């Protein structure tokens, strides 16, 4: 019983971290990896040091394709809005 509760809490925390990573920190992670050529462990250390956000570098690596797609979609949407004006 205790183990099930612990595993459920762990999964909830993992979902929260991944949603925060995809939402709030996506542009920052994209910029660090794409433009400043940080490795995923360096991104992990940067987030822990400067943003008090502790996350495993393997989670960043696993979510990076989604982060990249999200940021590129945002860039495209901004270009579309600018071209409309």
C-alpha positions as CSV (number, residue, x, y, z in Angstrom):
1,X,0.0,0.0,0.0
2,X,2.8,2.4,1.0
3,X,4.7,1.7,-2.2
4,X,1.6,2.4,-4.4
5,X,1.2,5.8,-2.8
6,X,4.8,6.6,-3.2
7,X,4.8,5.6,-6.9
8,X,1.6,7.6,-7.5
9,X,3.2,10.7,-5.9
10,X,6.3,10.2,-8.0
11,X,4.3,10.0,-11.3
12,X,2.4,13.1,-10.3
13,X,5.6,15.0,-9.7
14,X,7.0,13.8,-13.0
15,X,3.9,14.9,-14.9
16,X,4.1,18.3,-13.2
17,X,7.8,18.7,-14.1
18,X,7.3,17.7,-17.7
19,X,4.4,20.1,-18.1
20,X,6.3,22.9,-16.5
21,X,9.3,22.1,-18.8
22,X,7.0,22.1,-21.9
23,X,5.2,25.2,-20.9
24,X,7.2,27.6,-18.9
25,X,10.8,26.7,-19.7
26,X,10.4,25.5,-23.3
27,X,11.8,28.7,-25.0
28,X,14.7,28.9,-22.6
29,X,15.6,25.2,-23.1
30,X,15.3,25.6,-26.9
31,X,17.6,28.7,-26.8
32,X,20.2,27.1,-24.6
33,X,20.4,23.9,-26.8
34,X,20.0,25.4,-30.2
35,X,21.6,28.8,-30.0
36,X,24.1,28.5,-27.2
37,X,25.0,24.8,-27.8
38,X,24.4,23.6,-24.3
39,X,24.3,19.8,-23.7
40,X,21.3,18.5,-21.8
41,X,23.3,18.0,-18.5
42,X,24.4,21.7,-18.8
43,X,20.8,22.8,-19.3
44,X,19.9,20.7,-16.2
45,X,22.6,22.5,-14.2
46,X,21.5,25.9,-15.5
47,X,17.9,25.4,-14.6
48,X,18.8,24.1,-11.1
49,X,21.2,27.0,-10.5
50,X,19.4,30.0,-12.0
51,X,15.7,28.9,-11.8
52,X,15.6,26.5,-8.8
53,X,14.1,23.9,-11.1
54,X,15.5,20.5,-10.6
55,X,14.9,18.0,-13.4
56,X,16.8,15.1,-14.8
57,X,18.7,15.6,-18.1
58,X,17.2,12.5,-19.5
59,X,13.7,14.0,-19.2
60,X,14.9,17.1,-21.0
61,X,16.4,14.9,-23.7
62,X,13.2,12.9,-24.0
63,X,11.0,16.0,-24.2
64,X,13.3,18.1,-26.4
65,X,11.6,17.1,-29.8
66,X,8.3,18.4,-28.3
67,X,9.9,21.5,-26.9
68,X,11.5,22.2,-30.3
69,X,8.2,21.7,-32.2
70,X,6.4,24.0,-29.7
71,X,8.9,26.8,-30.0
72,X,9.0,26.6,-33.8
73,X,5.2,26.7,-33.9
74,X,5.3,29.8,-31.6
75,X,7.8,31.5,-33.9
76,X,5.7,30.7,-36.9
77,X,2.6,32.1,-35.2
78,X,4.4,35.3,-34.3
79,X,5.6,35.7,-37.9
80,X,2.0,35.2,-39.2
81,X,0.7,37.9,-36.8
82,X,3.4,40.3,-37.8
83,X,2.7,39.8,-41.5
84,X,-1.0,40.5,-41.0
85,X,-0.2,44.0,-39.7
